[in-house]
Amino acid sequence: MALREILIWPDPRLKKKSLPVTVFDDDLKRLAEDMLETMYANDGVGLAAPQVGLLKRMFTIDIFAGKEQRPADAQPLVIVNPEFLEKSGSIVWDEGCLSVPGETAEVKRAGLVRVRYQDVSGAYHEIEASELLGVALQHETDHLDGVMFVDRIGKLKRDVIRRKMLRLKQDLETERAAV
């Protein structure tokens, strides 16, 4: 397993639409492991393949990441080729993103979703979710379509966050150059 570098918004690669996964092999399983490790190392609850520079319709979610109280049957999810079968109601959630570190904003989402997806072996599953899991499924699927949570907020707040992220990217490049 290996940690992957997470792209920081407004990296143009985060605006691209991902392609369906058609090969379910050991490389895909290794990618899933790397993504989970990267997500946990960065204290995230979700990570989409485009965030690590890969335009694959795939993401990981673990809503219990970092929590002391973890249900015995709770396992992280690896979602491949998600498709929404149903969206209903609405919820407003304070969202953050590993590609927009340190920033959050309230985003309106569907309150209940039903998703069909494949696992890393290609088997099909369905999941119905609300609250954090429902929001995470929508947030991560947005990444696969080149949409960021900041695209769903007001221009003023988005512009403030953009300036912060550009400064952060510049600071990171300066750090790397000094090494």
N, C-alpha and C positions, 0 to 999 in steps of 0.2 A: 504494500500500500504506500501511496505517496500523497503528500499535500500538493494541491494544485493552487496556482495563483488565481485570485479572484479579481476580475476586471472591475474597475471603478467607473461609475457613471460620471460624465457622459461619453464613455468610450463608444465609438460608432458601432462596434461589433455587437453591442447590447441591443441595437435597434433592428437587427436582422432577424428574419423569420427562420425558425429551425425546420429541418427536414425530418420526416418520419424515420424511425429506426426500423431497419429491415433485416439486420443480421443480429441474431441473439447468440453470442458466443462468449468465450472466456474473456475477451477484451472488453466486452460490455459489462460483464460481472466485475472485472478489475476497475473499470471506470466508476461503477456504482460504489465500490469500496472506497476508492479515492475520494469521491464526492462526499460520502458520509464522513470520512475522516476529516476532510477539509471543513465541512459544515460544523462538526463538533469542535474542531480546533479554533474556530472563529465565533463560537457561541451562537450559532444560528439554529433555526428550526426548519429551514428549507434552503435548498441550493439547486439551481437549474444549470444544466449543461452549458447554455450560452454564457453563464457567469464565469465559467472556467475556459471560455474560448472555443467551445464545441457546439456547432449548430445541429444538435440532436434533440429530438422531442423526448426529453428525459429529465426527471428531477428527483431529488430525495426530500423527504419530510420526516421529522421526528418532533412532534409537539411536546414531548416530555424531555427533550434534550436539556440537560443541566438542572432538572428538577429532582428534588430529594424523594418526592412521592411519585413513584412510577408504578402503574399497574403491572402486575406480574405478566400479563399477556400482551403488554404494549411492545410492539416491534416497530423499528423505523420502516418507512415505506419507500420503495423505489418504484416510481411511476414512469412508465414508458408509453408514448403515444396516447396521451389522455384525450378523452372526448366527453364533453358535457352532454348528458342525456336530459338533465333537468336543472333548472335554476328557478328558485322562487323566493319571495319575501325579500327583505333587505336588512342589512346590518352595517353599522359604521364601526370601523376598527382602526386603532392607532397602529399603523404598519411601519415596519422598518425593513431594511434590506442589507444583505452583506455587501452589495455593490454600491451602497450609499451609507457607509459606516457612520454611526453616531447620530443619524437623522431619522425622525419619524414624522408621520402626518396621518390625519384621519382620512380614511378612504371608505367610500360607500361600496358595498359588495352585495351579492345575493346572500340571503340569510341561510338558505338550504341549497345544497347542490348534490347531484347524483352524477358520478363519473364512471365511465368504462375505461379501463386501461390494461396494459400488458405489464407483466413483471419481466425480470431480466432473462427468464427462460422463454418468454413469448406467450405464456399462458394468459388468458383473459380473466379479468376480475371486475367487479363493480363495487363502488363504495358510495355510501350516502353520508354526508357530513354537514355540520353546522359549526358555529362558534369558530375557534382558532383553526381547527382542521379544515373547515369549509373555506375560510379566508385564505389559508395557506395553499390549498389546492388552486384557488383562483389566482392568487399572486404568482405562484410558480408557473402556472399555465400561461399567464400573461408574458412571462419571460420568453417562453417558446415562440410567442408571436411578436417579439420585439417591443413589448410594452413594459414600462417600468411603473412602479406605484407613483412616482413623481409626475408621470403623464396624466394621472387621475386627480391631481390637486391643482389649486389656483396658480396662475402664472407668477404672481409676486413671490409666494413661498418657494415655488420651483426655481425661480431665478436666484433666490438667496441660497438655496441648497446647492445649485449648480456652481456658484462662486466658491462655496466652501469645498466642494469636491475637486474643483480645478486647483485650488490651493493645496489640498491634500495630495493630489497626484503630483504636483510640482515638488512638494516636500519629499515624497517617496522617491522620485527620480533623483533628487539631490542626495538623499541618503545612499541610494544604490551607487551613484557615481563616486561617492566618497569611500566606498568599500574597496 
